[in-house]
């Protein structure tokens, strides 16, 4: 069975086909079966918010959630710069990090939150997850039509969903 280390480290840290590979990362996750992977890596969301559209230069940003405890930087932190957009409604602000050599959107090395996102486009290998929902669909680009059968959530539905997920995790079910 593939471990999260096999999936994340191989897919993110070993990227010989990328224009740049000065940013090396490695995770230290325990071995897990692919059946348990969704509990460690995910969700896999397609975000249509205005800021994600700007960062990705596309109709949406495809992002995969990763637990902080399963990931650590090895080198290249000095090559990362951040752009922090002004606060729109409430904290936290929108912060985007990128490699100064190749411009790739990379995880924030200063973020200490329990969960963070990796742009799915960084991964050369199959993350063994599929997108599970479109989020912030009320901000969808007018020139883009969602044609798949994934759940579509506006901001209110997403906030409600995330609260339910947090409550389930706290309850241990």
C-alpha positions as CSV (number, residue, x, y, z in Angstrom):
1,X,0.0,0.0,0.0
2,X,1.2,3.5,-0.7
3,X,1.9,5.8,2.2
4,X,1.3,9.5,2.5
5,X,5.0,9.9,2.4
6,X,5.2,8.1,-0.9
7,X,2.4,10.2,-2.3
8,X,3.2,13.7,-1.0
9,X,7.0,13.5,-0.9
10,X,7.3,11.9,-4.4
11,X,4.7,14.1,-5.9
12,X,5.8,17.4,-4.3
13,X,9.4,17.2,-3.3
14,X,10.8,15.2,-6.3
15,X,9.7,17.2,-9.3
16,X,12.4,16.9,-12.0
17,X,10.0,18.0,-14.7
18,X,9.3,21.3,-13.2
19,X,11.2,24.4,-14.3
20,X,12.7,24.7,-10.9
21,X,13.3,22.4,-8.0
22,X,15.1,24.5,-5.4
23,X,12.3,24.0,-2.9
24,X,12.6,20.5,-1.4
25,X,9.9,19.3,1.0
26,X,9.4,16.1,2.9
27,X,6.7,14.8,5.1
28,X,7.0,12.5,8.1
29,X,3.6,10.7,8.1
30,X,3.1,7.3,9.4
31,X,2.3,4.6,6.8
32,X,-1.3,4.6,5.8
33,X,-3.3,2.5,3.4
34,X,-4.9,4.3,0.5
35,X,-8.3,3.7,2.1
36,X,-7.2,5.9,5.0
37,X,-5.6,8.6,2.8
38,X,-8.7,10.8,2.7
39,X,-8.5,11.2,6.4
40,X,-5.0,12.7,6.1
41,X,-5.0,14.5,2.7
42,X,-8.0,16.4,1.6
43,X,-10.4,17.9,0.8
44,X,-9.7,18.4,-2.9
45,X,-11.6,21.6,-3.7
46,X,-12.0,23.7,-6.8
47,X,-12.2,27.3,-5.5
48,X,-13.9,29.9,-7.6
49,X,-13.3,32.9,-5.3
50,X,-12.0,36.0,-6.9
51,X,-8.6,35.8,-5.2
52,X,-8.0,32.1,-6.2
53,X,-9.0,33.0,-9.8
54,X,-6.4,35.7,-9.8
55,X,-3.7,33.6,-8.2
56,X,-4.3,30.6,-10.5
57,X,-4.9,32.8,-13.6
58,X,-7.8,30.5,-14.4
59,X,-11.5,29.8,-13.7
60,X,-10.6,28.2,-10.3
61,X,-7.8,27.1,-8.1
62,X,-7.5,23.3,-7.6
63,X,-6.2,22.8,-4.0
64,X,-5.6,19.7,-1.9
65,X,-5.6,20.0,1.9
66,X,-2.6,18.6,3.8
67,X,-2.1,18.4,7.6
68,X,0.8,20.5,8.9
69,X,2.1,17.6,11.0
70,X,2.6,15.5,7.9
71,X,4.8,18.0,6.1
72,X,8.0,19.9,6.7
73,X,10.3,22.1,4.7
74,X,13.8,20.7,4.0
75,X,15.4,23.6,2.1
76,X,14.5,26.5,-0.2
77,X,12.6,28.6,2.4
78,X,14.8,31.6,1.5
79,X,13.5,31.5,-2.1
80,X,9.9,31.9,-1.0
81,X,8.2,35.2,-1.0
82,X,4.6,36.1,0.0
83,X,1.9,38.4,-1.1
84,X,-0.7,39.3,1.5
85,X,-3.8,40.7,0.1
86,X,-5.8,43.3,2.1
87,X,-8.4,41.9,4.5
88,X,-11.8,41.8,2.9
89,X,-14.2,40.7,5.7
90,X,-12.5,39.0,8.6
91,X,-9.2,37.5,9.5
92,X,-7.2,35.7,8.3
93,X,-6.0,37.7,5.3
94,X,-5.4,36.0,2.0
95,X,-1.7,35.1,1.8
96,X,-0.1,33.7,-1.3
97,X,3.5,32.3,-1.4
98,X,5.5,31.6,-4.5
99,X,9.0,30.5,-5.5
100,X,11.2,33.4,-6.6
101,X,13.0,31.2,-9.1
102,X,10.1,29.6,-11.1
103,X,7.0,31.5,-9.8
104,X,5.2,28.4,-8.6
105,X,2.5,28.8,-6.0
106,X,3.9,27.0,-2.9
107,X,2.7,26.4,0.7
108,X,3.4,29.1,3.2
109,X,6.4,28.1,5.3
110,X,5.4,30.5,8.1
111,X,1.8,29.3,8.4
112,X,1.3,27.3,11.6
113,X,-2.3,26.3,11.0
114,X,-3.2,22.6,11.4
115,X,-4.3,22.3,7.8
116,X,-3.0,24.0,4.7
117,X,-3.4,23.6,0.9
118,X,-1.1,22.6,-1.9
119,X,-2.0,23.7,-5.4
120,X,-2.9,20.5,-7.2
121,X,-0.9,21.7,-10.2
122,X,2.3,21.3,-8.2
123,X,1.9,17.6,-8.1
124,X,3.5,15.5,-10.9
125,X,2.1,12.3,-9.6
126,X,-1.5,11.2,-9.0
127,X,-2.5,12.4,-5.4
128,X,-5.0,9.5,-5.4
129,X,-7.8,11.9,-4.6
130,X,-10.3,13.4,-7.0
131,X,-11.8,16.9,-6.6
132,X,-14.8,16.6,-4.3
133,X,-16.5,20.0,-4.7
134,X,-16.6,23.4,-6.2
135,X,-16.6,26.2,-3.6
136,X,-17.5,29.9,-3.8
137,X,-19.5,29.1,-6.9
138,X,-21.4,32.5,-6.5
139,X,-18.1,34.1,-7.7
140,X,-17.7,31.7,-10.7
141,X,-16.2,33.3,-13.8
142,X,-19.0,34.3,-16.2
143,X,-17.2,32.7,-19.1
144,X,-16.9,29.3,-17.3
145,X,-19.6,26.7,-17.0
146,X,-19.4,23.9,-14.4
147,X,-20.3,20.8,-16.2
148,X,-19.4,18.0,-13.8
149,X,-21.5,16.4,-11.0
150,X,-19.4,17.6,-8.1
151,X,-21.1,19.4,-5.2
152,X,-21.4,23.1,-5.7
153,X,-21.2,25.3,-2.6
154,X,-21.6,29.0,-2.1
155,X,-19.9,30.7,0.8
156,X,-22.8,30.1,3.2
157,X,-23.1,26.4,2.3
158,X,-19.3,26.0,2.6
159,X,-19.1,27.6,6.0
160,X,-21.9,25.4,7.2
161,X,-20.2,22.3,5.8
162,X,-16.9,23.1,7.4
163,X,-18.5,23.7,10.8
164,X,-20.2,20.3,10.5
165,X,-16.8,18.7,9.6
166,X,-15.1,20.4,12.6
167,X,-17.9,19.2,14.9
168,X,-17.7,15.7,13.6
169,X,-13.9,15.7,14.2
170,X,-14.3,17.1,17.7
171,X,-16.9,14.4,18.5
172,X,-14.5,11.8,17.2
173,X,-17.0,10.2,14.8
